[in-house]
């Protein structure tokens, strides 16, 4: 699992909670300096402009990567900065896409309110709006093989519920590839490793499980499956917890020595919508990565996974968990409001 993606991946991506986040959540985040309707006076159209740009891009089926927001990495939008050695160049961000959507929204906002809306806030608004976007076409997904064979069949149909995004973040001026590689959880982590990664950001184990639900609209790549498929341990070359038929499908997509970077494999084999299908996928033992399947296999988190197969519960908890994650390590007074999300302001 990665803070991603809406990776957004990384969204990213882009995780969820049944208990702790829902308790007085709004007051807690406001005490950190973030506010609901933050731009209501300085730029009243801020959220509507971002929403319009996101929907316009989601509606284009020729743009298969248009929802790869890195909201979980982007509390100061450092992941958007260009340059040698920046987070964009980190190995783990190799497939991070669609900062162009953020760029388009920023350009529109600069026309009406120059120097007002931060890239960090735009990133959070866009992450929310990508979940509730609806496309004007349906997908015909008859079986799992169709789901995992073509990138155009996994990321283009989202129809989740919304949540209130607070604003007030400033943009960071430092972006380092080594910080991205060290902070983003590996897809091979066990539950303790995943929990520790989120705890370091002030997020609970339950929130980690809930935010992992962002994988309902995410995809993985062959290079991250090498260990599970071909080098699991000294006893089994392939992870024995993967159903044989599913393992065979994955190996056909990811031959051991001929990986194709253009192959995208969905993490939710149940539904093309932003819904609780990811958790049903885990119940069916088709979690793509170790860090996915362990959420169901470990008895400490299985009850929560089983609860989150309820769409209404998932939608409620996901919004609250996203609000919690969006308040992690924000910049309220330091930093700047970038004129261009890809570079720091000239001085």
C-alpha positions in Angstrom: 0.0 0.0 0.0 1.3 3.5 -0.8 0.2 6.9 0.5 -1.0 7.3 -3.0 -2.8 7.4 -5.2 -4.6 8.6 -5.9 -1.6 7.4 -7.0 -2.2 8.7 -6.3 -0.5 6.8 -6.1 0.1 6.7 -5.5 -2.0 8.3 -5.4 -2.5 9.4 -5.4 -2.5 6.9 -3.4 -3.9 6.8 -2.1 -7.3 4.5 3.7 -9.9 4.1 6.4 -11.4 4.1 9.9 -14.3 2.9 11.9 -13.6 4.6 15.2 -10.9 7.1 16.0 -11.1 9.5 13.0 -14.8 10.1 13.4 -14.6 11.5 16.9 -14.7 15.3 16.7 -12.7 15.2 13.6 -13.6 18.6 12.2 -12.6 20.4 15.4 -9.3 18.6 15.5 -8.3 19.6 12.0 -9.4 23.2 12.4 -7.1 23.4 15.5 -4.2 22.6 13.1 -5.0 25.8 11.2 -6.9 24.3 8.3 -10.5 25.5 7.6 -13.6 24.5 5.7 -14.4 27.0 2.9 -10.9 28.5 3.3 -11.1 30.5 0.1 -14.7 31.7 0.5 -13.6 35.4 0.6 -10.2 35.4 -1.2 -11.2 33.1 -4.1 -14.8 32.0 -3.9 -14.7 29.9 -7.0 -11.5 27.9 -6.0 -13.2 24.5 -5.4 -15.6 24.8 -8.3 -12.8 25.6 -10.7 -10.8 22.5 -9.6 -13.9 20.4 -9.8 -14.6 21.5 -13.4 -11.0 20.8 -14.5 -11.0 17.4 -12.9 -14.3 16.4 -14.5 -13.3 17.6 -17.9 -10.2 15.5 -17.8 -11.8 12.4 -16.3 -14.4 12.5 -19.2 -11.6 11.9 -21.7 -11.1 8.1 -22.1 -7.9 8.7 -24.1 -6.3 9.9 -20.9 -5.9 6.7 -18.8 -3.6 8.2 -16.2 -5.7 11.2 -15.4 -6.5 10.2 -11.9 -3.1 9.4 -10.6 -3.1 12.1 -7.9 -0.6 12.0 -5.1 -2.7 13.5 -2.4 -1.2 11.3 0.3 2.3 12.6 -0.7 1.2 16.1 -1.3 0.4 18.0 1.9 2.9 20.6 0.8 2.8 19.7 -3.0 6.5 19.0 -2.9 5.8 15.9 -5.1 4.8 18.3 -8.0 8.2 20.0 -8.2 10.3 19.4 -11.3 14.1 19.1 -11.2 17.0 16.7 -10.7 16.7 14.7 -7.4 13.1 15.8 -6.6 10.4 13.5 -5.4 9.2 13.1 -8.9 12.4 11.3 -9.8 12.2 8.8 -6.9 12.2 5.2 -7.9 8.9 4.6 -6.1 7.3 7.5 -8.0 8.2 6.1 -11.4 4.6 5.9 -12.5 3.3 9.0 -10.9 1.1 10.7 -13.5 -1.3 13.5 -14.1 0.2 16.5 -12.4 -1.0 18.2 -15.6 -4.5 18.2 -14.2 -3.2 20.2 -11.2 -1.4 22.5 -13.6 -4.5 23.2 -15.5 -6.5 24.0 -12.4 -3.7 26.2 -11.1 -3.6 28.1 -14.4 -7.3 28.7 -14.3 -7.2 29.9 -10.7 -4.2 32.3 -11.4 -6.4 34.0 -14.0 -9.1 34.9 -11.4 -7.1 35.1 -8.2 -3.3 35.2 -8.8 -1.1 34.1 -5.9 -4.0 33.0 -3.7 -4.7 29.3 -4.0 -1.9 26.9 -3.1 -0.9 23.9 -5.2 -1.1 21.8 -2.0 -4.8 22.7 -1.6 -5.5 22.2 -5.3 -4.1 18.7 -5.0 -6.4 17.8 -2.1 -9.5 19.3 -3.8 -8.6 17.3 -7.0 -8.2 14.1 -5.0 -11.7 14.5 -3.6 -13.2 15.5 -6.9 -11.6 12.6 -8.8 -13.5 10.2 -6.5 -16.9 11.7 -7.2 -16.5 12.2 -10.9 -18.8 10.3 -13.2 -18.0 9.3 -16.7 -20.5 9.3 -19.7 -19.7 5.7 -20.6 -19.9 2.2 -19.0 -17.4 -0.6 -19.0 -18.1 -4.2 -19.9 -16.1 -6.3 -17.5 -17.1 -9.9 -17.8 -14.3 -11.5 -15.9 -11.1 -10.9 -14.0 -9.0 -11.3 -17.2 -10.7 -8.3 -18.7 -10.1 -6.3 -15.6 -6.4 -6.8 -15.5 -5.6 -6.7 -19.2 -6.0 -3.1 -20.2 -5.3 0.1 -18.3 -8.3 1.8 -20.0 -10.6 -0.5 -18.1 -9.6 0.3 -14.6 -9.1 4.0 -13.9 -11.8 5.7 -15.9 -15.0 5.0 -13.9 -15.2 6.5 -10.5 -18.4 7.3 -8.6 -17.8 7.5 -4.9 -19.0 9.9 -2.2 -17.7 13.3 -1.4 -16.2 14.8 1.8 -15.4 18.3 2.9 -11.8 19.3 2.2 -10.2 21.9 4.4 -7.8 24.5 3.0 -5.0 26.7 4.2 -1.9 24.7 3.2 1.1 26.5 1.9 3.5 25.0 -0.7 6.8 23.5 0.2 10.1 24.7 -1.3 12.1 21.5 -0.9 11.6 18.2 -2.7 14.0 15.3 -2.3 13.8 11.9 -4.0 15.4 10.1 -1.0 12.6 11.3 1.3 10.0 9.8 -1.0 11.8 6.4 -1.2 12.2 6.2 2.5 8.7 7.3 3.5 6.4 5.5 1.1 5.5 1.9 2.3 6.8 -0.9 0.2 4.3 -3.3 -1.5 6.0 -6.2 0.3 5.5 -4.9 3.8 3.7 -6.9 6.4 1.0 -5.5 8.7 3.5 -4.3 11.4 5.6 -2.5 8.8 2.5 -0.8 7.3 1.2 0.2 10.7 4.6 1.7 11.6 4.7 3.7 8.4 1.3 5.3 9.1 2.0 5.7 12.8 5.0 7.9 12.0 2.6 10.2 10.3 0.2 10.2 13.2 -2.3 7.9 11.5 -3.7 4.8 13.1 -3.7 1.2 11.9 -7.5 1.5 11.3 -6.9 4.6 9.2 -4.3 2.7 7.2 -6.8 0.0 6.4 -9.4 2.5 5.4 -7.1 4.6 3.3 -5.9 1.5 1.5 -9.4 1.4 0.0 -8.2 4.0 -2.4 -6.7 1.0 -4.3 -10.2 0.4 -5.6 -9.2 2.7 -8.4 -5.5 2.0 -8.5 -3.2 -0.3 -10.5 0.1 -1.9 -10.0 3.1 -2.7 -12.2 5.0 -5.9 -12.8 8.3 -4.7 -11.2 6.5 -4.6 -7.8 5.4 -8.2 -8.2 8.7 -9.9 -8.7 9.0 -11.1 -5.1 5.5 -12.5 -4.8 5.5 -14.2 -8.2 9.1 -15.5 -8.6 11.2 -15.1 -5.4 8.8 -15.4 -2.5 11.0 -17.5 -0.1 13.3 -20.5 0.0 10.4 -22.9 0.0 8.0 -21.4 -2.5 9.0 -19.4 -5.6 5.4 -18.0 -5.8 3.5 -16.8 -2.7 1.3 -19.8 -1.9 -1.5 -17.6 -0.7 -2.2 -16.5 -4.2 -5.0 -18.6 -5.8 -3.4 -20.7 -8.6 -5.6 -19.3 -11.4 -4.9 -15.7 -10.3 -1.2 -16.4 -10.1 -1.2 -17.8 -13.6 -2.9 -14.7 -14.9 -0.4 -12.5 -13.2 2.5 -14.4 -14.6 1.1 -14.2 -18.1 1.0 -10.5 -17.7 4.4 -10.3 -16.0 6.8 -12.8 -17.5 9.8 -13.1 -15.3 12.3 -11.5 -17.7 10.1 -9.4 -20.0 8.3 -6.8 -17.9 6.4 -4.2 -19.8 6.0 -0.9 -18.1 2.8 -0.3 -20.1 1.0 -3.1 -18.3 -1.3 -2.0 -15.5 -2.9 -4.5 -13.2 -5.9 -3.4 -11.2 -6.0 -3.9 -7.5 -9.8 -4.2 -7.4 -10.9 -7.1 -9.5 -14.6 -6.8 -8.4 -15.8 -3.4 -9.6 -14.7 -0.6 -12.0 -16.3 2.0 -9.6 -14.9 3.7 -6.6 -16.5 1.6 -4.0 -15.9 -1.2 -1.5 -14.9 -3.7 -4.2 -11.3 -3.6 -3.1 -12.1 -5.2 0.2 -14.2 -7.9 -1.5 -11.1 -8.6 -3.7 -9.1 -9.2 -0.5 -11.8 -11.6 0.8 -11.4 -13.5 -2.5 -7.6 -13.7 -1.9 -6.8 -11.6 -4.9 -5.0 -8.8 -3.3 -2.3 -7.8 -5.8 0.5 -7.0 -3.3 1.5 -8.5 0.0 0.6 -5.2 1.6 -2.9 -5.5 0.3 -3.7 -9.1 1.0 -2.2 -9.0 4.5 -5.0 -6.6 5.6 -7.4 -9.6 5.2 -5.1 -12.4 6.1 -4.0 -10.9 9.5 -6.6 -11.5 12.2 -6.0 -8.1 13.7 -7.4 -6.2 10.7 -9.7 -8.8 9.1 -12.8 -7.7 11.0 -12.3 -4.2 9.8 -11.8 -5.3 6.2 -15.0 -7.4 6.4 -16.9 -4.4 7.8 -15.7 -2.2 5.0 -17.2 -4.4 2.3 -20.3 -2.4 3.1 -20.3 0.5 0.6 -22.0 3.0 2.9 -19.7 2.4 5.7 -16.6 2.6 3.4 -17.7 5.9 1.9 -18.3 7.5 5.3 -15.1 6.3 6.8 -13.0 7.0 3.7 -13.9 10.7 3.7 -13.0 11.0 7.4 -9.7 9.2 6.9 -8.8 11.4 3.9 -9.4 14.5 6.1 -7.1 13.1 8.7 -4.4 12.3 6.1 -4.7 15.7 4.5 -3.9 17.4 7.8 -0.5 15.5 8.2 2.6 17.7 8.2 0.9 20.7 6.5 2.7 24.0 6.1 0.6 26.9 7.5 3.1 29.7 7.9 6.3 28.6 6.2 6.6 27.9 2.5 4.9 29.9 -0.3 1.9 30.0 -2.7 3.5 28.9 -5.9 2.8 30.7 -9.2 3.5 27.5 -11.0 3.0 24.1 -9.3 6.1 22.6 -11.0 8.6 25.1 -9.6 9.3 27.4 -6.6 8.7 31.1 -7.1 11.7 33.1 -8.4 13.0 35.7 -5.9 
